[in-house]
Amino acid sequence: MMKKIYIGALALLVGINLSAQSTVDFESTILPSNSYNNGADLSSGFTYDGIHFSNYYDTTYFYNLGFAISNQTDNLTPGWGNSFSSITGNGYSSANYAIFYPYGNIDLSSTPRELQTMRITNTTYAALSMRDGDFVGKKFGSIYNANGDLDGTNGEDFLKLTIFSINNLGDTLGSVEFYLADFRFADSTLDYIVEDWVELDLSALNAVGETIATLEFEISSSDVGSFGINTPTYFAMDDLKYTNSSAGIAEHHANKLQIFPNPVTDQIKILGASGLIEIFNLKGEKVYEANESKEIIDIRALQSGVYFVSNTHSQGKFTGRFVKL
């Protein structure tokens, strides 16, 4: 049984105009009972009311990045083989829900929208890994890592999701944080792993006079090893609520850079790049700058995650994004 959760202001109910509200509940994706669609059909994602949930499927190693759609109900079996189940054993208000892992975005650029709320919970894989530990991830609250060595956390563990709203120029408009697990309380009886569908307030992602182009996601954890985060970097979501809005229609319409390959591990090619080239992480921190004609850039030194590229020259400012694996 999950301990009492204190999510705070991030999970408060929001005052909304119900008559204008729409909901993405993922039910229009037809799935057999107790199954999932992880993008193996190479469709590159799922679109509902013009909102696109990205998906990249690797045909060599048979895994996906971004979103999958599931109605699986197994909330008991631990391990990677049960990657597409929510810890609740169902969706929030219907059978289907989305599973995110660990890089991807939601494209909202088709129509200006004001975001309201969404439901969020852990996957079975992540929740049981944090609760019990496994061969990679530690048991949350323990002073030892999965190898049995002191890890320096003193058991003050966490798994945090940060959502960023981004405009067409790659500027961050707002952000929301949500702790999928938090063991940092002085009173250990307050420690928790989320095991219910929690309503998350997304209103901080909206910005007056701006149009949200994408939502980007960053997952962080207290359990980090030499190869990155040891905790399974998954979450489940359902019932994204929003209203269509005319705000920001006359906003930016920057030309998009052609960046490939994407996702990438070592080098990106920016077609036709010249002048000032800048690369920013999700937090808006500049991690690379060059003022020259340079189409190929070595990005091996960058940490895994989502990055934005800005290329400014005599023809204007051009932007794009890539995922570093």
C-alpha positions, 0 to 999 in steps of 0.5 A: 500500500502506498504511503500518504502522498503530499504532492502539493500545488502541482497536483491541485485541481484547476479552475477550467471552462468545461464547455471548451475543454477537450481531452486526449484519452488515447482511446482512438488507438485500437488495441487488442485486449491487454496489449500495446503499440510501441511504434513497431509499425514505424508510424513515428507516433500517435496523433489525436486532435492534431496533437502528436505524441512522438515515437522512434522505433529502433529496428535493429534492437527493437526498442522505442523512444518517446510514447507507446500506447497501452492497455496492459494490466500487469501491475505485479510482474517486475522487470524490463519485460513488463515495460508497458504496464501502469502500476495502477493496472489500468488507464485513468478513466478508460482502458488505454493510456500512454507510456513514455520512455525516456526521450520524446515530445508532444507536438502542439504546433498545429493549433494554439492551445491552453493546457489544463491538466493531465493524469500521471502515474508510474509504470509497473517496471519503475515502481517495483524497481524503486520499491524492491530494487533490481540488478541495476536500480537501487531500492529507494530509501536504502543507503546502498546502490544495487551493487551493495555499495554505499551510494552517498544518498543516505537513502534520500532518493527521488525520481522527478519528471520535469515538463517544459513548454517550448515555442517555435524558436526553441525558447522555454515558456514554462516548466512543471515538476512532478515527483514520481517518488520522493524519499527525502522527507525528515519524517520517513512515513511521508516517503512515497512512490506514486501508485495512483493516477494523480492529476497534474496542473499544467497551467504554468506551461502556458504563457501570455501571447505565446504559442506552445510548439512542443512539450519536452520531458526530462527525468532525473533521479538520485540513483545515477551510475557511470552510464546514467540514471539507474532507475527505469526512466518511464512514466504513464500518462492519461487524460491530457486536458486542454482548450483551443486558444487564439492566443499567440497565433501571430507569434513566431514562424521560424524556419526549421533546420534539417538535422540528422541523424535524429536521435544521434549518438556522436555527430549531427549534420545541420544542412546548410548551416552557416554563421552563428550556431548555438546548442541549448539544453532543456534548461536553456543553458548554452552547451555549444557555440560556433561562429562559422560555416559548420554543418557537422558537429561532434556532440559526443561530449553532451549528456543524453537528452533533448537539445535545441539548435539555433542558427543565425545568419544573414537570412534570419534565425533557423531552429531545430531540435535533436535527441542525444542518446 
